[in-house]
Amino acid sequence: LWQEVPLAPPDSIFKLTAAYKADPFEKKVNLGVGAYRDDDNKPWVLPVVKKVTRILLNDETLDHEYLPITGLPEYTAAAAKLILGPSSIALTEGRTVSVQTISGTGANHLGALFLSRFYTWNGAPRIYLSNPTWANHHAIFKNVGIEPVEYPYYDPKTIGLDFEGFIGSLRAAPERSAFLLHACAHNPTGVDPTEEQWKVIAQVILEKKHYAFFDCAYQGFASGDLDKDAWAVRYFVELGVPLLVCQSFAKNAGLYGERVGALHVVSANSETATRVKSQLSVLQRSEISNPPSHGARLVSLILNDAGLFEEWKRDIRTMAERIIAMRHELHRLLTQELKTPGNWDHIVNQIGMFSFTGINPEQSKGLVEQAHIYLTANGRISMAGLNSHNIRYFAENLDKVVR
Ligand code: LMR
């Protein structure tokens, strides 16, 4: 038995973490997985999370019973307000269904599964994914029988957005196609459309009756401002674009291991939302039955208490500002000190956890093999892996491989 099972390659992102951990080299640098590190390269437990953990620990009323199938109601309601905005018409009109999921990956999966069952496809089920995108997007949609196809997004010539190509693809796709959009801090490129560009994208999506499948894993991380990073999603909702949003608290609350996320499906009216919720409940029941409680309780406390919410916003700014400072320092080292050939302005223009350096797979490999600097082959670096102690080492080695 199982002799015919083919050997699968290791995950392209998590294999880097394993290789980094096994490497005894003192100056090794991990720029692989998108996980925040402080200036001493340590995982950072947000002070507000420490505080709410203590509150939960001392709460004698809590038990270990099952949560409802769609999750902790005070968590999902607050999570919906966070992404859609507290006065969103999609909430006041009672036409949003929010389901607690196993982080952003679980939200993507449940959203994809729901589409695979109930979306009125115009032809074969297909999802349009940006080229490039988070590698897992491809696997998630394939798993539920939806074929990923790519739309132009990143232009290697400008190391920026291929806006014309993107719009062209939205126009050329058959009506009622489904497009996956990164709400902010595009992974892996760090290249986001401007607000003006989002407006054009939304208009074409509306005209072509496309479906917007938003993935929002970095709210607050891009700009340090939760509302600013939710701008595109809120704008699409106001315009009446049919959409869903996948939400994760892994990055912005530093709750990677708790797997706390949500799927929000905005429907045309509350009656439809009731039917959507009933089917999401059926799907969730057979997949995970009931979502885990701990992370949802933590986030719920933060979102539902004005004081804790302010503390969280301060913690988010701490992370976002450190990353932005690293962008400026890397840019300064490359352009002013090392005089590295090429234009490096994209380092400061890109946004969020990642920067797409523009180096090729050969150069990326050189960094891994010669300098013990771990990054994905596409040249993506997690900015959070850089700090005041290792940034010069990285800049010098980047300089070496591009010369
Ligand atoms: C990443 O892209 O590094 C993160 O989103 C972690 C993951 O799950 O891949």
Residues whose N, C-alpha, C, O or C-beta is under 5 A from the ligand:
A	BS01	LMR	I13 G32 V33 G34
